[in-house]
Amino acid sequence: MTQPARVLLVDDSAFVRRATERMLAPLAGVSVVGFARDGEEAVQQVRDLRPDLVIMDVEMPGMDGVAALERIMRECPTPVLLLSSHTRDGAEITLRALEHGAVDFLDKGGAASSMDIHALAPVLREKVWAVLKARTDPLRAPAESGRAARAVDSAPAPAHPGRYEVVAIGTSTGGPRALAELIPALPAGFAAAVVVAQHMPAGFTETLSERLDKRSPLRVSEARDGDAVLPGCVLIAPGGRQMELRRTGGALTVHVFDDPGQLHKPSVDLLFRSVARVAGAASVGVVLTGMGSDGAAGLEGIRAAGGRTFVESARTAVINGMPAAARGAAERDLALDEVAGVLAAIVGAE
């Protein structure tokens, strides 16, 4: 008989620890084996219990979730699902933790109050199953670069300089860490615009954009409705909303809007289809790590329009769901550390 997945719960609130245990109780094949009240206790419990998954609050007294995560990933790499808040400080801490190896996070702000936390049960259970399947690496801190060009500047010149107008990137679980590696590695003067759909709730993508902007040769920002889509600039779709590209005359702009009918907000398929529609053969699509199949239909649309299409390799994707679903539309699989070099070679720099 298959042994149940062993889960360690870490939160300074006894109420949240017990509520999380109750939310997990209906999951066959999952067993809560321990509790911890702070980061120091969490590190010791991981050493002692060797759980299959750690569910951990990021904001705790003493050793916080980020410090504990760094110790866990260095000493005993284990999949970690974060419990976070969508406050400004909460978003900053959460993104630091994701860059340092946490697989995914659950926004506790989705509950109106701590007493409503049980409303998060369906999302929590879905994320637990996904994170248990994740590929976990030892700690590798993201590059803390400035706006200097990378080694990819020496990539071969494109066969058709200026041919490609837009690079569209779609990702979900594991995406913040992947973007923290990919976006800063694109060279200064990158000759295409970059648009990104990262599955995230409202309140997190602004912080994600600011963190990427500080490290990247390219300018990175959270998209606003009507923003121009320009070479050498990266626009991140706002969390909890949708983004499409539009062409007015010769100019490309983004349209940011609400769409309650869509499961994913932002939707990779929605963004990719609009890129195929307005840029056609001058488009490039890349599907990175993520759970589910969002992006598969959109990448097929880019291929049908004559654009270039790539997916992240199963060798590096934290969750291989989205890349696997889109693989039939891709001309090539790429390890994460190969993506920037290939894009630089295709697109070129001005």
N, C-alpha and C positions, 0 to 999 in steps of 0.2 A: 504494500500500500504506500502511496506517495505521502511523504511527510508534509504536514502543513507548513506554510511559510511563516517564519518566526518574526514578529514585529516588536520593536521597542518604541514606546511612546515617551516623548520628551516635551514637557511644558511646565512652567512654574505654577500654573493654575491646576489645582486638583480637580476642579470642575471640568476643565477642558480635557484633562487626561481621561477621566471617567466617561465623559461624553463621547470622546473619540473611540474608546474601547467599545461602548455600546453601539456606535455606528458601524463598527467593523464586525460585530457579533454575527450578523446574518451571512457573512462571507464564508462559505465552506472552503477549507483549504488555507485559512489564515488564522493564526493564533497569536494573541498578545502575550509575550513572555516576560515583559519587564516594563518598569516605569523609571523615569528620571526627572528631577525637578530643575536641573540647570545643566550647563554645558559640561562642567567637570564631571558630574555624575554620569552624564551621557557617554563621555569618552570611556570611563571605567566600565560601564555596563556593556558597551560594544566589545571591549576586550574580553569581558567575562562570559557574555551570553552568545557572542557571534551571531547576531540576528541577520535575517535576510533583508530586512528593511527597517530604516529608522524614520519615524514621523516626528518632526522636531519644529518647535516654535523658533523663530529667528530672533525675537526680542525677549531676552531673559536677563535677570540680574546676574552679576558675576560674569562668568565666561558665557558670552552670548552664542547664538547659533552659528555665526560665521566662524568664530574661533574654534568652537567644537567641531564644526565640519572640517576645517583644515587639519585638525589633529586626527579625526577619523579617517579622512582620505589619505593621509600620510602613513598612518600606522596600521589601518585595517579597512581598506576601501570597501564601502558598503553603500548600496543605493539609499539615497535620502530624499524624502518628500518633505518640503517645508510648509509650515503654517505661517502665513504672513498677513499683514494689514496693508490696505492701499493708501496709507498716509505717505507723505513725502519721505519721511525717515524710513518707514517700513519698506517702501519700494527700493530705496537705495541699498538697504541691508540685504533685501531679497536678491537683487541683481548681483551684488558682490558674491553672495553664497552660490548662486547659479553658475557664475563664472568659475568658481572654485570647486565645482564638482557635484553640487546638488542636482538631481535629475529634473525635478519639477516643483511647483508650489501650488498651494491652495489658498486663495484669498479669503481670509476670514471676514473681510469686509462684506462678503456676499450675504452674511447674516446680519439682520438689523441690530442685534445685540447678542451678547454672549449667551443669553437664554434661548436664542433662536439657532444656535449652532447646529442643531440636529437637521435643519433644513439643508445643510451642506452634504448630508449623507450620500446621496446618489453620485455627486461629483467626486467625493472622497473615495468611494469604492471603485469608481472607474479609474481614477488616478493610481490607486494602490496596485491594481492589476497591471497597469502600464509600467509603472516604475519597477515592479518586481521582474519585468522582462528586460530592463535596461542594461546596457553595457556600461560597466563602471570602471573608470581608469583611476590609477593613483593620482594624487594631487599634481596638477600642472597649472600654475598661475598664468593668467592671461598676460600677454605682452603689454607693458606699460609704455607704449611708444608715444612720441609726439607726432608732428606732421612731416616727418622725414620720409622719403621714398624708401621702399623695401627692395630686397634682393630681386623681387619679381620684375623690377624695372629692366632687368637684363633679359627678360623673356623675348622670344623671337618676335619680330615685327609682324603685324597682321597682314594677311594676303591682300586685304582690301581696307586700308586705313579709312576710318570714318563711315564704314558701311553700317555699323551697328549703333542704334540710337538709344535703346533701353535694355538694361539688364534687370530682370524681375526675379526676386528671390522669395521663396516661400518656406516656412518652417513652423514647427510647433514645439513639442517636448524636446528639450535639449538645445533649442534654438539660441537662447541668449549666449550660451557658451560658444556655440558654433559661430555666431555673428561676431563675437568678441575676438575670434581668431581670424575670420575671413575679411571683415570690412577694413580693419587697420592694415591688412596686407595688400589692399588694392593700391596701385601707385598714384602719386600725385599727377594731376593732368589726365586722369582716366577719361577716355574720350566719349563715354556713354553716361547717361543718367542711370542711377540705381534706385529701384523701388522695392520695398520689402513689406511682406505681410507675415507678421509673427503673431501666432495665436496668443493673445494676452487680454486680461480684463482692463477696463479703463483705469487710469492712474499709474500705470507702469511703463508705458512706451515712451513717455516724455523723458523719464529718468534713463531708460535704456538708450535713447537717442543722445542724450547729453554725455553719457559715459563713453559711447562709441565715438562721438565727435572729439572728445579730448584726446583720443588715442590715434586718430586716423588722419592721413594726409588729405582725405576728402572731407567736405563739409557734410555733417550728418544732422538731421533735424526731424522732429515729429511733423508729419504733413498736416497742413491746414487747407481747408477748401480753397481752391483757386491758385495754390502754389504752382509756380512754373517748374517744369521737369527739365533740368539742365544738366549738361555734361559735367562730370566731376562732382556731382552732388548726390547725396543719398537721402531719400525720403522714406521714413518709417510710418506705415499706416497706424493711425491712433487705435489703441486698444479699445475693444468694445464697439467699434464702428467699422464701416466699410470704406474702401478706397478703390476708385477706378481712374483710368486715364482717359482724357478727352483731347481731341485736336480741334483747335479753332484757327482756321487759316493754316499757317505752318507751325503754330506754337502748340506745344503739349502742356497741359495742366492736369492737376489732380482734382477729382470730385470726391469729397469726403461726406458721407451721409450715414444715417441710421437705417437699419433694415432688420426689424425684429424677426422676419421670417427665416433668416439665415442661421444655420447651426453654429458656424464659425464666424467670429467677429474679431479681427478681419478675416475674410475668406480669401484663401490663396487662389482658388478657382476663379472667383469673381475678378480679382486683380489680373491674373494671367490672361483671362479671356479678353479683357479690355486692352491689354498690351498687344495681344495678337491682332486685335481689331484695328488699333490705331498705328502700330509700328510694323506689323506684318513680318516680312523677311528681314527687317532691321532689328528684330527682337531676339533676346537671349533669355531662356528660362532655366532656373536652377531650383530643384527641390532638395531641401536639406532634411535633417533628422526630424521626426515627428510621429505622433500616433494617428492612426486612421488613414484616410485616402484623399484628404483635401489636397488639391494641386494636380492630381492625376489627369483629370479632364482638361484643366487649364493648360497643362504642359502639352497635351495632345493638340490643343488648339494652336499653340505657338508652333509646334512642328508642322501642322497642316498649313500654317501661314508662310512656311518657308524659313522660320527662325531656327536658332540653334538650341539644343535641349540637353540638359545634364541632370543627373541625380547623384546624391551623396552615396558613396559605397557603404555596403553593410559592414565593412571593416572598421569604419569610424563613426557611423551614425549611432547615437545613443539609443534611439528607437528607430527601427528600420521600417516602420509601417508606411509612412508617406513615400519615402524613396522606393520601396518595393512596389507600392501601388502604381507609381508613375514610371517604373522602369521600362515598360513597353513603349513609352513615348520618348525615351531618352536615347540619344546617339552614343552616350558613354557614361559609365560610372566613374566618379572621381572621389578619391580620399579627400577628406576635408582640407588637408594641407596642400592639395594640388589645385583646388578650385581657383584661388586668386591668380596663380600663374597662368592657368588656362584662359581665364577671362582676360587677363592683361595681354596675352598673346593674340586673342581673337579681336579684342576691341582696340587695343593700342592706347597710346597716351599722346596728348597734344603738346 
